[in-house]
Amino acid sequence: MKEKIHPKYNVVKVTCGCGNSFETGSTKTQLKVDICSKCHPFYTGQQRLVDTGGRIDKFNKKYGRS
């Protein structure tokens, strides 16, 4: 492999919107996520409505639904 062409691999802290945090490896220095395994409905078994940035409203407006 060629030297000095690969990005630096760091141990980073991932922070979720629910407040959970954990460490993993990445080329970025910090990661923020909206949903993690502690709050995702598939893993928790609880349904929760997540409307990130008004995506549902944007879809309804684009396709003329009320």
Jmol script that loads the backbone (N, CA, C; Angstrom):
load data "model"
ATOM      1  N   MET A   1       0.828  -1.185   0.000  1.00  0.00           N
ATOM      2  CA  MET A   1       0.000   0.000   0.000  1.00  0.00           C
ATOM      3  C   MET A   1       0.871   1.247   0.000  1.00  0.00           C
ATOM      4  N   LYS A   2       0.343   2.287  -0.612  1.00  0.00           N
ATOM      5  CA  LYS A   2       1.066   3.548  -0.619  1.00  0.00           C
ATOM      6  C   LYS A   2       0.993   4.201   0.753  1.00  0.00           C
ATOM      7  N   GLU A   3       2.034   4.885   1.115  1.00  0.00           N
ATOM      8  CA  GLU A   3       2.065   5.580   2.387  1.00  0.00           C
ATOM      9  C   GLU A   3       1.554   7.003   2.235  1.00  0.00           C
ATOM     10  N   LYS A   4       1.018   7.550   3.317  1.00  0.00           N
ATOM     11  CA  LYS A   4       0.564   8.936   3.424  1.00  0.00           C
ATOM     12  C   LYS A   4      -0.628   9.279   2.522  1.00  0.00           C
ATOM     13  N   ILE A   5      -1.419   8.279   2.091  1.00  0.00           N
ATOM     14  CA  ILE A   5      -2.617   8.584   1.313  1.00  0.00           C
ATOM     15  C   ILE A   5      -3.893   8.207   2.073  1.00  0.00           C
ATOM     16  N   HIS A   6      -3.751   7.488   3.170  1.00  0.00           N
ATOM     17  CA  HIS A   6      -4.899   7.024   3.927  1.00  0.00           C
ATOM     18  C   HIS A   6      -5.277   8.037   5.001  1.00  0.00           C
ATOM     19  N   PRO A   7      -6.587   8.215   5.242  1.00  0.00           N
ATOM     20  CA  PRO A   7      -7.006   9.157   6.279  1.00  0.00           C
ATOM     21  C   PRO A   7      -6.663   8.629   7.670  1.00  0.00           C
ATOM     22  N   LYS A   8      -6.517   9.538   8.608  1.00  0.00           N
ATOM     23  CA  LYS A   8      -6.208   9.162   9.981  1.00  0.00           C
ATOM     24  C   LYS A   8      -7.459   8.561  10.627  1.00  0.00           C
ATOM     25  N   TYR A   9      -7.300   7.418  11.266  1.00  0.00           N
ATOM     26  CA  TYR A   9      -8.394   6.697  11.908  1.00  0.00           C
ATOM     27  C   TYR A   9      -8.378   7.010  13.392  1.00  0.00           C
ATOM     28  N   ASN A  10      -9.502   7.565  13.905  1.00  0.00           N
ATOM     29  CA  ASN A  10      -9.569   8.012  15.294  1.00  0.00           C
ATOM     30  C   ASN A  10     -10.603   7.215  16.083  1.00  0.00           C
ATOM     31  N   VAL A  11     -10.441   7.199  17.389  1.00  0.00           N
ATOM     32  CA  VAL A  11     -11.486   6.720  18.280  1.00  0.00           C
ATOM     33  C   VAL A  11     -12.336   7.938  18.622  1.00  0.00           C
ATOM     34  N   VAL A  12     -13.630   7.887  18.257  1.00  0.00           N
ATOM     35  CA  VAL A  12     -14.502   9.042  18.419  1.00  0.00           C
ATOM     36  C   VAL A  12     -15.673   8.720  19.340  1.00  0.00           C
ATOM     37  N   LYS A  13     -16.256   9.771  19.901  1.00  0.00           N
ATOM     38  CA  LYS A  13     -17.433   9.644  20.744  1.00  0.00           C
ATOM     39  C   LYS A  13     -18.665   9.950  19.900  1.00  0.00           C
ATOM     40  N   VAL A  14     -19.598   9.006  19.847  1.00  0.00           N
ATOM     41  CA  VAL A  14     -20.841   9.175  19.106  1.00  0.00           C
ATOM     42  C   VAL A  14     -21.910   9.600  20.106  1.00  0.00           C
ATOM     43  N   THR A  15     -22.614  10.703  19.805  1.00  0.00           N
ATOM     44  CA  THR A  15     -23.657  11.220  20.680  1.00  0.00           C
ATOM     45  C   THR A  15     -24.991  11.158  19.952  1.00  0.00           C
ATOM     46  N   CYS A  16     -25.988  10.567  20.608  1.00  0.00           N
ATOM     47  CA  CYS A  16     -27.323  10.430  20.036  1.00  0.00           C
ATOM     48  C   CYS A  16     -28.208  11.572  20.524  1.00  0.00           C
ATOM     49  N   GLY A  17     -29.292  11.803  19.810  1.00  0.00           N
ATOM     50  CA  GLY A  17     -30.255  12.825  20.201  1.00  0.00           C
ATOM     51  C   GLY A  17     -30.956  12.505  21.510  1.00  0.00           C
ATOM     52  N   CYS A  18     -31.004  11.222  21.879  1.00  0.00           N
ATOM     53  CA  CYS A  18     -31.663  10.824  23.126  1.00  0.00           C
ATOM     54  C   CYS A  18     -30.752  11.010  24.338  1.00  0.00           C
ATOM     55  N   GLY A  19     -29.486  11.306  24.107  1.00  0.00           N
ATOM     56  CA  GLY A  19     -28.548  11.507  25.205  1.00  0.00           C
ATOM     57  C   GLY A  19     -27.561  10.369  25.389  1.00  0.00           C
ATOM     58  N   ASN A  20     -27.774   9.264  24.718  1.00  0.00           N
ATOM     59  CA  ASN A  20     -26.861   8.132  24.805  1.00  0.00           C
ATOM     60  C   ASN A  20     -25.566   8.452  24.073  1.00  0.00           C
ATOM     61  N   SER A  21     -24.447   7.947  24.578  1.00  0.00           N
ATOM     62  CA  SER A  21     -23.167   8.139  23.891  1.00  0.00           C
ATOM     63  C   SER A  21     -22.331   6.879  24.019  1.00  0.00           C
ATOM     64  N   PHE A  22     -21.502   6.631  23.006  1.00  0.00           N
ATOM     65  CA  PHE A  22     -20.600   5.485  22.994  1.00  0.00           C
ATOM     66  C   PHE A  22     -19.414   5.814  22.104  1.00  0.00           C
ATOM     67  N   GLU A  23     -18.394   4.982  22.178  1.00  0.00           N
ATOM     68  CA  GLU A  23     -17.183   5.223  21.385  1.00  0.00           C
ATOM     69  C   GLU A  23     -17.074   4.203  20.269  1.00  0.00           C
ATOM     70  N   THR A  24     -16.539   4.659  19.137  1.00  0.00           N
ATOM     71  CA  THR A  24     -16.305   3.800  17.985  1.00  0.00           C
ATOM     72  C   THR A  24     -15.145   4.379  17.180  1.00  0.00           C
ATOM     73  N   GLY A  25     -14.783   3.738  16.097  1.00  0.00           N
ATOM     74  CA  GLY A  25     -13.703   4.217  15.255  1.00  0.00           C
ATOM     75  C   GLY A  25     -14.238   4.891  14.010  1.00  0.00           C
ATOM     76  N   SER A  26     -13.603   5.984  13.600  1.00  0.00           N
ATOM     77  CA  SER A  26     -14.030   6.718  12.410  1.00  0.00           C
ATOM     78  C   SER A  26     -12.909   7.627  11.932  1.00  0.00           C
ATOM     79  N   THR A  27     -13.036   8.101  10.706  1.00  0.00           N
ATOM     80  CA  THR A  27     -12.084   9.077  10.190  1.00  0.00           C
ATOM     81  C   THR A  27     -12.484  10.487  10.603  1.00  0.00           C
ATOM     82  N   LYS A  28     -13.703  10.661  11.105  1.00  0.00           N
ATOM     83  CA  LYS A  28     -14.147  11.961  11.593  1.00  0.00           C
ATOM     84  C   LYS A  28     -13.715  12.132  13.043  1.00  0.00           C
ATOM     85  N   THR A  29     -13.813  13.352  13.546  1.00  0.00           N
ATOM     86  CA  THR A  29     -13.384  13.603  14.921  1.00  0.00           C
ATOM     87  C   THR A  29     -14.529  13.515  15.909  1.00  0.00           C
ATOM     88  N   GLN A  30     -15.775  13.740  15.457  1.00  0.00           N
ATOM     89  CA  GLN A  30     -16.938  13.693  16.332  1.00  0.00           C
ATOM     90  C   GLN A  30     -18.157  13.319  15.500  1.00  0.00           C
ATOM     91  N   LEU A  31     -19.042  12.483  16.044  1.00  0.00           N
ATOM     92  CA  LEU A  31     -20.249  12.084  15.331  1.00  0.00           C
ATOM     93  C   LEU A  31     -21.474  12.376  16.180  1.00  0.00           C
ATOM     94  N   LYS A  32     -22.520  12.904  15.549  1.00  0.00           N
ATOM     95  CA  LYS A  32     -23.811  13.127  16.203  1.00  0.00           C
ATOM     96  C   LYS A  32     -24.865  12.443  15.354  1.00  0.00           C
ATOM     97  N   VAL A  33     -25.683  11.593  15.984  1.00  0.00           N
ATOM     98  CA  VAL A  33     -26.720  10.861  15.271  1.00  0.00           C
ATOM     99  C   VAL A  33     -28.080  11.178  15.872  1.00  0.00           C
ATOM    100  N   ASP A  34     -29.147  10.981  15.073  1.00  0.00           N
ATOM    101  CA  ASP A  34     -30.504  11.241  15.539  1.00  0.00           C
ATOM    102  C   ASP A  34     -31.067  10.048  16.306  1.00  0.00           C
ATOM    103  N   ILE A  35     -30.791   8.831  15.827  1.00  0.00           N
ATOM    104  CA  ILE A  35     -31.361   7.630  16.431  1.00  0.00           C
ATOM    105  C   ILE A  35     -30.249   6.603  16.620  1.00  0.00           C
ATOM    106  N   CYS A  36     -30.209   5.997  17.810  1.00  0.00           N
ATOM    107  CA  CYS A  36     -29.237   4.948  18.098  1.00  0.00           C
ATOM    108  C   CYS A  36     -29.978   3.674  18.489  1.00  0.00           C
ATOM    109  N   SER A  37     -29.262   2.631  18.864  1.00  0.00           N
ATOM    110  CA  SER A  37     -29.892   1.370  19.232  1.00  0.00           C
ATOM    111  C   SER A  37     -30.656   1.449  20.549  1.00  0.00           C
ATOM    112  N   LYS A  38     -30.392   2.454  21.374  1.00  0.00           N
ATOM    113  CA  LYS A  38     -31.119   2.612  22.642  1.00  0.00           C
ATOM    114  C   LYS A  38     -32.507   3.217  22.434  1.00  0.00           C
ATOM    115  N   CYS A  39     -32.705   3.972  21.349  1.00  0.00           N
ATOM    116  CA  CYS A  39     -33.994   4.632  21.133  1.00  0.00           C
ATOM    117  C   CYS A  39     -34.676   4.227  19.821  1.00  0.00           C
ATOM    118  N   HIS A  40     -34.062   3.379  19.005  1.00  0.00           N
ATOM    119  CA  HIS A  40     -34.665   2.968  17.738  1.00  0.00           C
ATOM    120  C   HIS A  40     -35.811   1.980  18.000  1.00  0.00           C
ATOM    121  N   PRO A  41     -36.964   2.175  17.338  1.00  0.00           N
ATOM    122  CA  PRO A  41     -38.123   1.306  17.587  1.00  0.00           C
ATOM    123  C   PRO A  41     -37.860  -0.177  17.315  1.00  0.00           C
ATOM    124  N   PHE A  42     -37.006  -0.511  16.374  1.00  0.00           N
ATOM    125  CA  PHE A  42     -36.721  -1.912  16.072  1.00  0.00           C
ATOM    126  C   PHE A  42     -36.085  -2.619  17.269  1.00  0.00           C
ATOM    127  N   TYR A  43     -35.202  -1.937  17.982  1.00  0.00           N
ATOM    128  CA  TYR A  43     -34.500  -2.537  19.103  1.00  0.00           C
ATOM    129  C   TYR A  43     -35.267  -2.415  20.416  1.00  0.00           C
ATOM    130  N   THR A  44     -36.055  -1.350  20.588  1.00  0.00           N
ATOM    131  CA  THR A  44     -36.766  -1.132  21.842  1.00  0.00           C
ATOM    132  C   THR A  44     -38.143  -1.772  21.853  1.00  0.00           C
ATOM    133  N   GLY A  45     -38.750  -1.984  20.681  1.00  0.00           N
ATOM    134  CA  GLY A  45     -40.089  -2.546  20.612  1.00  0.00           C
ATOM    135  C   GLY A  45     -41.175  -1.515  20.848  1.00  0.00           C
ATOM    136  N   GLN A  46     -40.824  -0.250  20.974  1.00  0.00           N
ATOM    137  CA  GLN A  46     -41.782   0.822  21.182  1.00  0.00           C
ATOM    138  C   GLN A  46     -41.818   1.699  19.946  1.00  0.00           C
ATOM    139  N   GLN A  47     -43.024   1.971  19.461  1.00  0.00           N
ATOM    140  CA  GLN A  47     -43.157   2.826  18.293  1.00  0.00           C
ATOM    141  C   GLN A  47     -43.044   4.281  18.716  1.00  0.00           C
ATOM    142  N   ARG A  48     -42.250   5.039  17.996  1.00  0.00           N
ATOM    143  CA  ARG A  48     -42.060   6.453  18.292  1.00  0.00           C
ATOM    144  C   ARG A  48     -42.029   7.206  16.974  1.00  0.00           C
ATOM    145  N   LEU A  49     -42.806   8.268  16.882  1.00  0.00           N
ATOM    146  CA  LEU A  49     -42.847   9.064  15.667  1.00  0.00           C
ATOM    147  C   LEU A  49     -41.653  10.005  15.648  1.00  0.00           C
ATOM    148  N   VAL A  50     -40.847   9.900  14.600  1.00  0.00           N
ATOM    149  CA  VAL A  50     -39.679  10.752  14.456  1.00  0.00           C
ATOM    150  C   VAL A  50     -39.837  11.538  13.167  1.00  0.00           C
ATOM    151  N   ASP A  51     -39.992  12.837  13.281  1.00  0.00           N
ATOM    152  CA  ASP A  51     -40.112  13.715  12.118  1.00  0.00           C
ATOM    153  C   ASP A  51     -38.899  14.637  12.120  1.00  0.00           C
ATOM    154  N   THR A  52     -37.869  14.241  11.410  1.00  0.00           N
ATOM    155  CA  THR A  52     -36.632  14.989  11.402  1.00  0.00           C
ATOM    156  C   THR A  52     -36.695  16.094  10.361  1.00  0.00           C
ATOM    157  N   GLY A  53     -36.678  17.301  10.821  1.00  0.00           N
ATOM    158  CA  GLY A  53     -36.627  18.450   9.920  1.00  0.00           C
ATOM    159  C   GLY A  53     -37.867  18.648   9.084  1.00  0.00           C
ATOM    160  N   GLY A  54     -39.023  18.138   9.515  1.00  0.00           N
ATOM    161  CA  GLY A  54     -40.265  18.338   8.780  1.00  0.00           C
ATOM    162  C   GLY A  54     -40.337  17.576   7.478  1.00  0.00           C
ATOM    163  N   ARG A  55     -39.730  16.407   7.408  1.00  0.00           N
ATOM    164  CA  ARG A  55     -39.726  15.644   6.169  1.00  0.00           C
ATOM    165  C   ARG A  55     -41.137  15.236   5.731  1.00  0.00           C
ATOM    166  N   ILE A  56     -41.976  14.887   6.692  1.00  0.00           N
ATOM    167  CA  ILE A  56     -43.337  14.477   6.352  1.00  0.00           C
ATOM    168  C   ILE A  56     -44.112  15.648   5.770  1.00  0.00           C
ATOM    169  N   ASP A  57     -43.998  16.817   6.394  1.00  0.00           N
ATOM    170  CA  ASP A  57     -44.679  18.007   5.882  1.00  0.00           C
ATOM    171  C   ASP A  57     -44.158  18.394   4.502  1.00  0.00           C
ATOM    172  N   LYS A  58     -42.862  18.264   4.298  1.00  0.00           N
ATOM    173  CA  LYS A  58     -42.266  18.591   3.007  1.00  0.00           C
ATOM    174  C   LYS A  58     -42.793  17.651   1.918  1.00  0.00           C
ATOM    175  N   PHE A  59     -42.910  16.361   2.243  1.00  0.00           N
ATOM    176  CA  PHE A  59     -43.446  15.385   1.293  1.00  0.00           C
ATOM    177  C   PHE A  59     -44.885  15.701   0.941  1.00  0.00           C
ATOM    178  N   ASN A  60     -45.701  15.967   1.983  1.00  0.00           N
ATOM    179  CA  ASN A  60     -47.115  16.263   1.756  1.00  0.00           C
ATOM    180  C   ASN A  60     -47.289  17.538   0.932  1.00  0.00           C
ATOM    181  N   LYS A  61     -46.469  18.525   1.171  1.00  0.00           N
ATOM    182  CA  LYS A  61     -46.551  19.787   0.435  1.00  0.00           C
ATOM    183  C   LYS A  61     -46.145  19.582  -1.036  1.00  0.00           C
ATOM    184  N   LYS A  62     -45.118  18.763  -1.256  1.00  0.00           N
ATOM    185  CA  LYS A  62     -44.614  18.534  -2.594  1.00  0.00           C
ATOM    186  C   LYS A  62     -45.637  17.796  -3.461  1.00  0.00           C
ATOM    187  N   TYR A  63     -46.323  16.819  -2.864  1.00  0.00           N
ATOM    188  CA  TYR A  63     -47.259  16.005  -3.631  1.00  0.00           C
ATOM    189  C   TYR A  63     -48.709  16.424  -3.433  1.00  0.00           C
ATOM    190  N   GLY A  64     -48.944  17.577  -2.810  1.00  0.00           N
ATOM    191  CA  GLY A  64     -50.276  18.144  -2.708  1.00  0.00           C
ATOM    192  C   GLY A  64     -51.235  17.382  -1.819  1.00  0.00           C
ATOM    193  N   ARG A  65     -50.716  16.682  -0.853  1.00  0.00           N
ATOM    194  CA  ARG A  65     -51.588  15.950   0.084  1.00  0.00           C
ATOM    195  C   ARG A  65     -51.898  16.819   1.280  1.00  0.00           C
ATOM    196  N   SER A  66     -53.075  16.606   1.846  1.00  0.00           N
ATOM    197  CA  SER A  66     -53.448  17.403   3.005  1.00  0.00           C
ATOM    198  C   SER A  66     -53.429  16.585   4.280  1.00  0.00           C
TER     199      SER A  66
END
end "model"
wireframe off; spacefill off
backbone 0.3
color backbone group
